[in-house]
Amino acid sequence: MDLVSLYPAIKSLWTVWLVLIFAILVLRALRPSRKQAFARAAAIPLRDDERRE
């Protein structure tokens, strides 16, 4: 077996790996416990307490 014959299998596994990582990141971001952190981050552009030069 050489790398040329293994390429289709490696390519398929790479795609599955990336989809799995993406799904984990999305599920982690959508957890209810993260709602408050996202609300604070969304309010950053609306703050007026910082000096602007």
Distance bins in CASP14 RR format, pairs under 12 A and 6 or more apart:
PFRMAT RR
TARGET T0000
AUTHOR 0000-0000-0000
RMODE 2
METHOD distances of the structure
MODEL  1
1 7 0 0 0 0 0 1 0 0 0 0 0
1 9 0 0 0 0 0 1 0 0 0 0 0
1 10 0 0 0 0 0 1 0 0 0 0 0
3 9 0 0 0 0 0 1 0 0 0 0 0
3 10 0 0 0 0 1 0 0 0 0 0 0
3 11 0 0 0 0 0 1 0 0 0 0 0
4 10 0 0 0 0 0 1 0 0 0 0 0
4 11 0 0 0 0 0 1 0 0 0 0 0
6 12 0 0 0 0 0 1 0 0 0 0 0
6 13 0 0 0 0 1 0 0 0 0 0 0
6 14 0 0 0 0 0 1 0 0 0 0 0
7 13 0 0 0 0 0 1 0 0 0 0 0
7 14 0 0 0 0 0 1 0 0 0 0 0
8 14 0 0 0 0 0 1 0 0 0 0 0
8 15 0 0 0 0 0 1 0 0 0 0 0
9 15 0 0 0 0 0 1 0 0 0 0 0
9 16 0 0 0 0 0 1 0 0 0 0 0
10 16 0 0 0 0 0 1 0 0 0 0 0
10 17 0 0 0 0 0 1 0 0 0 0 0
11 17 0 0 0 0 0 1 0 0 0 0 0
11 18 0 0 0 0 0 1 0 0 0 0 0
12 18 0 0 0 0 0 1 0 0 0 0 0
12 19 0 0 0 0 0 1 0 0 0 0 0
13 19 0 0 0 0 0 1 0 0 0 0 0
13 20 0 0 0 0 0 1 0 0 0 0 0
14 20 0 0 0 0 0 1 0 0 0 0 0
14 21 0 0 0 0 0 1 0 0 0 0 0
15 21 0 0 0 0 0 1 0 0 0 0 0
15 22 0 0 0 0 0 1 0 0 0 0 0
16 22 0 0 0 0 0 1 0 0 0 0 0
16 23 0 0 0 0 0 1 0 0 0 0 0
17 23 0 0 0 0 0 1 0 0 0 0 0
17 24 0 0 0 0 0 1 0 0 0 0 0
18 24 0 0 0 0 0 1 0 0 0 0 0
18 25 0 0 0 0 0 1 0 0 0 0 0
19 25 0 0 0 0 0 1 0 0 0 0 0
19 26 0 0 0 0 0 1 0 0 0 0 0
20 26 0 0 0 0 0 1 0 0 0 0 0
20 27 0 0 0 0 0 1 0 0 0 0 0
21 27 0 0 0 0 0 1 0 0 0 0 0
21 28 0 0 0 0 0 1 0 0 0 0 0
22 28 0 0 0 0 0 1 0 0 0 0 0
22 29 0 0 0 0 0 1 0 0 0 0 0
23 29 0 0 0 0 0 1 0 0 0 0 0
23 30 0 0 0 0 0 1 0 0 0 0 0
24 30 0 0 0 0 0 1 0 0 0 0 0
24 31 0 0 0 0 0 1 0 0 0 0 0
25 31 0 0 0 0 0 1 0 0 0 0 0
25 34 0 0 0 0 0 1 0 0 0 0 0
26 34 0 0 0 0 0 1 0 0 0 0 0
27 34 0 0 0 0 0 1 0 0 0 0 0
28 34 1 0 0 1 0 0 0 0 0 0 0
28 37 0 0 0 0 0 1 0 0 0 0 0
28 38 0 0 0 0 0 1 0 0 0 0 0
29 35 0 0 0 0 0 1 0 0 0 0 0
29 37 0 0 0 0 1 0 0 0 0 0 0
29 38 1 0 0 1 0 0 0 0 0 0 0
29 41 0 0 0 0 0 1 0 0 0 0 0
30 38 0 0 0 0 1 0 0 0 0 0 0
31 37 0 0 0 0 0 1 0 0 0 0 0
31 38 0 0 0 0 0 1 0 0 0 0 0
32 38 0 0 0 0 0 1 0 0 0 0 0
32 39 0 0 0 0 0 1 0 0 0 0 0
34 40 0 0 0 0 0 1 0 0 0 0 0
34 41 0 0 0 0 1 0 0 0 0 0 0
34 42 0 0 0 0 0 1 0 0 0 0 0
35 41 0 0 0 0 0 1 0 0 0 0 0
35 42 0 0 0 0 0 1 0 0 0 0 0
36 42 0 0 0 0 0 1 0 0 0 0 0
36 43 0 0 0 0 0 1 0 0 0 0 0
37 43 0 0 0 0 0 1 0 0 0 0 0
37 44 0 0 0 0 0 1 0 0 0 0 0
38 44 0 0 0 0 0 1 0 0 0 0 0
39 46 0 0 0 0 0 1 0 0 0 0 0
40 46 0 0 0 0 0 1 0 0 0 0 0
40 47 0 0 0 0 0 1 0 0 0 0 0
41 47 0 0 0 0 0 1 0 0 0 0 0
43 49 0 0 0 0 0 1 0 0 0 0 0
44 50 0 0 0 0 1 0 0 0 0 0 0
45 52 0 0 0 0 0 1 0 0 0 0 0
END
